[in-house]
Amino acid sequence: MGNQAAYVLAADFGAGSGRVVRGALDGRRLTLEEVHRFPNNPVQLRDEMYWDFLRLFHELKQGILKGTEGITTAQVQSIAVDTWGVDYGLIDGEGRLRRNPRHYRDARHAKSMKDVLAMVSEQELYSMSGVLPQQINTIFQLFGHLQDSAADAADDMRLLFMPDLFNYYLSGEQACEYTIASTSGLLHSGESRWNESLITRLGLPASLFPRLVQPGTLLGHLTHDLVRELGTGPMQVVSVGSHDTASALAAIPVTEPDFAFISCGTWSLMGIERDSPILSDLSRKLGFTNEGTVSGKVRTLKNRSGLWLLQECKRQWERENRFYSHEELIQLAISARAHQSVVSPGDDVFMSPGEMPERIRLYCKQSGQPVPETAGAIVRCILESLALEFRQTLDELEHITGTRPPVIHMVGGGVHNRMLCQFTANAAGVPVIAGPVEASSAGNCLLQYVALGEVGDLSEIRDIVSASFEPEMYTPQELDCWQEAYGSYQQITRVKQHQQ
């Protein structure tokens, strides 16, 4: 890279917060520095929920300013954005944002899903797209949107997924990146092309969908207006693995084949990397979806709970003037008795915020278990339940593939919770390799270096990650106790599902 360091900026918009990270590649080592962090909360307006796009674009610009502090602006070579999947915005022929993008939690999507499934069955939709039909999916959001606002189907309108929308206002270029588009339900299964027959069948205008680009595509430079406003150099805008899980998966330091991964934060995505999608009826019934990777493969995965329950409990206790650090909560959980109560973390009763400790107690009471009264008992219940849910997912992956992954790679913020990592190894009966924490940002940065010609391919990316971040290995312990706990978990969750 020459004598002068070259930096890249990775903007990662996650659930609850966003951040801009400055990456530097020195030989074979990547270093990351967080330069700007900001809240990313949806905005409720009457009965509708939105992204706060204008404020978030302002925060992105602040991140660019902070990312160039202390160095010459010419040293920042590029910037790239990743977010979660499915959400999108529309721009008109003049390049104006049609309306603030809707948030996937908007309640209207349930009706749209029902309307689409009346036209295309769930089984057929799954086989066509590889994406598990869920009301959050772009296909249902967009169908309902255009039913309500026919003017948004005009010939000059273009759909851009959220990272693509940020990229458009950074560079002026309209394109949809493959990995984020693969979450929509509007592509051919396992392929980087729009499913035109499905789009036509649903009455969606083909003109709405711009070109698809691959991860590592140079889109262009910052617009002249932004360069003038921010006083920066003309840095490149790169389309990376714009779905945050795609970038995170690229940054897993893999040394063995057939691994399972967990990208764990507020929510968790657990799955495997494959050459082709799994489209069986069993896969669909078990809740697995198929999305694109940065290397042209497929990630077959399942949306699972993450640290949402723990975060919500902590927020509730703070409302009650009971303030615990995360470290204090873990110590309280260590002191609590093991394997007393479990919950199904993904149960609908836990989806909305507020009063989480009480809802956990009520779940345990209704399922005939000891009720966790103390903060430590509740935290232990949550972490044991998450680990058992991961074990269940590993079993399901074995059912749909015929092969049991011999190791789990865990990345993301959940890696900080060493108790959860150890519990996951215990419950699953396989080693857990934890790290890096900032996998999405690491993958984002390294894919920019691929686009800039400084890094070769996915194998080289993973070699650099291995040299840059020291993972921690958790080996399974107390297998008999955890096997017994898993039996209880399966029985209790089955009873609860039957009651509902």
Beta strands, then each sheet from edge to edge (+ up, - down):
strand 1: 7-13
strand 2: 16-26
strand 3: 29-40
strand 4: 43-45
strand 5: 48-50
strand 6: 76-83
strand 7: 88-91
strand 8: 158-161
strand 9: 176-177
strand 10: 212-213
strand 11: 217-221
strand 12: 236-239
strand 13: 260-264
strand 14: 267-274
strand 15: 289-292
strand 16: 298-305
strand 17: 408-411
strand 18: 432-434
strand 19: 472-474
sheet 1: 3+ 2- 1+ 6+ 12+ 11-
sheet 2: 4+ 5-
sheet 3: 7+ 8-
sheet 4: 9+ 10+
sheet 5: 15+ 16- 14+ 13- 17- 18- 19+
end
